[in-house]
Structures are given as structure tokens and as C-alpha cells.
Amino acid sequence: MKFIDSEERPWGLFYVIHDEKKYKIKRIEVNPGQRLSYQFHNKRSETWVIIQGCAHITINDEEKKFNEGETVTIPVQAKHRVQNKTEEKLIFIEIQTGSYFGEDDIVRIQDDYNR
């Protein structure tokens, strides 16, 4: 598969699969023992489909475990983070919907990497 873009992050990497005016789709890979920042977005919601591994997902301070094949939706302005507590790479597909999909719509509340 040919990706539009990819970007390495301290926790892993993501690939942009599709980018349209009303939605954006990414493949996100989280390395073992890593987690993304605790964050929210003002202009988009996200739906995550777990493809490989086990995701520990926190939404508005409540953590739940999601396995392969399960889906979670994160509403606009909901505080959220995903963590990989296993020794296996975590892979999920992220579908963003809303009015803006730029990386500058990430409002970080807490970040292990001081970004």
C-alpha cells in the first residue's frame, strides 16, 4: 500500500492513508511500553479500530482495555490517550471527522516527551 505521508514520533509512527476535506484516515503504530500524550482536539472527533495488539485507552480520565477488532469513538474535546502496555507493537486505524485535521489541533495536557 502506498501512503500519502508518514511521520515518526517518540512513541512510534503514523501513516496517512487518506486525506479529504471532511475526513482523514491514519494507521498508527505504538511501540511496546509507549503511550501518546493525554490530549484533546477542538475541531475533530476520532474513531479508532484496533488492528493488532491491546490498547489501554483513557477517555476523560477513565481507562479501558480494547483488543483486536474492537472500536472506540472519541468525541470532539474529549481528553484521551492510548497506551501500549504489552511487548507487542500496537496498531490501530484512526478515522478523523470534523472541520480541521492539522496536527496543530492537538492540545496536550500531559506528555511523556515534553512536547
N, C-alpha and C positions, 0 to 999 in steps of 0.2 A: 504494500500500500504506500502511496506517495502522500506525505504530509505537507500541509501548507507551511508550517513553521514548527520549530521545536526550541525549547529553552531549558537549560539545566538550572536547577535550584539546589540549595544546600541539602534539601530533604530528598531529592530525586530529580525527576524531569517531567515535562509535559510536551505533548504534541498537539498542534491544532489540526484537527481533521477536516473541519468545515467552518466557514465564517461567512455569515449572511447578515443582512441588516437587522433581522428580527431574532436571530439565534446564532449561537456559536457552540461547536462540539469539540471537546478535547479528550485525549487519552492521557491520564495522569498515573505516573508510577512513583510510589513512595517506598524508599529503601527500608530494609528491616531496622526497627528501633527508632525511626524518624517520625516527625509529625509536622504538619503545616502550622502556620500562625493561627491564633484564635482571632477571628476577623468577621467583618460583615460587609455587605455591599448595599449601596443606596439605590442602584439602578438596575439590578438584576436578581433573579432567583436562579437556583441551580438544582438540577436533579442528577443524582449520582447512581450509577449502576455498577455494582461490584462485579468485576470480571475474574479476578484472581486474588486469593488470599482472604484475610479477615480484617475488616476495618472497625476501629473504635471511633465512633463519630459523636462529637459533642455538639448539641444544638441548644443554645440558651442555657448553658450550664448543666445540661442533663446528658450523660454519656450512655450510649447503647452500642451493642456489638452487631455488625452486619456481615453476613457471609456471602460467598459467591452466589450470584443470581438475584440477590436482594437489591432493593431500590430505596433511596431516601430522597425526599424533596426538602430543600432549604429555602424558605420564603425570603423575599427582599427584607433586608435589615435584621435578619435573624443572625445572632452570633453563632459561629460554627468553626469546627476544626476537625481534621481527620488524623488519626494516629495509627501507625503500623507497629503493633506490639510483638510481632512474630519474627521469625528468622527467614521468612519468605517475602519476596517482593509483593507489594500490594498494587494491584492495577484496577482502576475504575474509569468509566466513561462519564464525563461531565457534560451535561446539556444546559447551557445558559440561555435564559429567555429574559427579555426586558427591553430597555431602551438604549443601553450602552454596555459594552463589553470590554473596555480598556482595562489594563492592569492597574491603572491609577484609581479605579473604583474599589480597590481593596483598602479597607480601613482596619489596620492591625491594632488589636487590643493587647495581645501578648505574643512575643515572637522569640523562639529559642536562638535565633541567628542575628538578633539586634538590627533588623531592617527597619 
